[in-house]
Amino acid sequence: MKVNWSYIKMFALLSLVAFLFAFASARNNERRIVAPNVQFIGENNLFITSETVSKLLIQNYGKVKNVAKESLDLNVLEESLKSNLMIKTAEVYLTVNGTLNAEIEQKMPIARVSTNASYYIDDEGSFMPLSNNYTARVPLVTGHIEKNNLKDVYKIANKINEDEFLKRHVIEIHKSINRDIFLRLRQCDFLVQLGDVNLLDKKINNLKAFYKQNLKDKTLNNYSKVNLQFENQVICTKI
């Protein structure tokens, strides 16, 4: 009987490859995680530090760098990071050499509530706590503000954030007890009364036209109030 050495060699080679793969996989799973590498996406101003992110990881897996790769649940780590009210998104992954990477996108504040409680409103209309690490230069929100009802204030704040004129000039959003919205502008003594948020684009266009004309005439400081709550009208109260 003639022995087919080609088949035997092929079988031996495949067995060796399978053994080496299994051995490498086992060694890879036993590899200990090195210290986490934290990267921030987007905004350069850090409201949350890499040290804080590392602490969040450690709280869920003890000394993360001493954990074997096979025992690490990346989904658990991602959810623990997302539970922080300053973090918008988080992606956690491992490299081949055992480095644990965390890519963090922070929430972006667009207004700061300054009443009995102080906090930010982010660009999705959600609550965001203040940071000890960095203070955002955004309009203040004052008056009668309900933490569970930020819809109107968010609509105004978001409009300000998206409009270059408003972003440059508006320093305060005030909500009165009867829910009227007022704006205060930088280097102007008058209040802008918007009323409700209906026809907001129309009201803002009227404000821009008023500001441009009175800036040209050098009469901006002649008024105490500019009322925009009526359609197609700008009612001004002189000092």
C-alpha positions, 0 to 999 in steps of 0.5 A: 500500500502506497502512503500518500505523504502529501496528505499526511504533510498537509494534515500535519501542517493544518494541525500545527496551524490550528495548534498555534492559533489556539495557543496564540488565542489563549495567550491573547485572552490571558493578556493583561490590559494596560492603562486606559487610553482616553481620547476626546472627539470634537470639542477641545474644551474639556468639561470632563477629564481623562482622569475622570473617565479612567475612574469611571472605568475602574469603578466597573472593573476595579484596576482595569489594567490588571484585568484579562482581556477575555473577562472584559465586557466592553458594552458594560464599560460603554454604558457606564461612561454614557451614564455620566451626564457630561458624556454624549457618546462613548466607544470602548475597544481593545487593540491587539496589544491589549490597550484599552481605548475609550473615545469620548464625545462630550455634551455641548452646552448652549445655555447656562441656567442661573436660578436657584439651581445652576446647570447647562442646557445641552444642544439636544435640550437635556440637562448637563451639570456644571464642570469644575474643569471648564466654564462655557461662554454661553447665554445665561438663562434666568427667571422662572425656569422649570428643570423638567420643562425646558422646551421653550428656553431650549428653542430660543437657546438653540436658535441663538447657537445657530445664528451668528448675529444672536450668538454674538449679541445675546447674553441672557434669556429671561422667562417671566412668571407669565412665561414671556421670553425676554432677551438682553443684548450685549452693550445695549440697555433695552430688553427685547420682548419676544413673548412666546416662541411662535413665529420665532424666525420672523421675530428674529428677522425684525430684531436684526432689521431694528438693530441694523437701522438703529446702529446706523442711526446711533439710536440704540441707547434711546430705548428701554424695551423693544417689543417683538411679540406682535407679527410685522411690528416692532414696538419700541419704548423710549427711555 
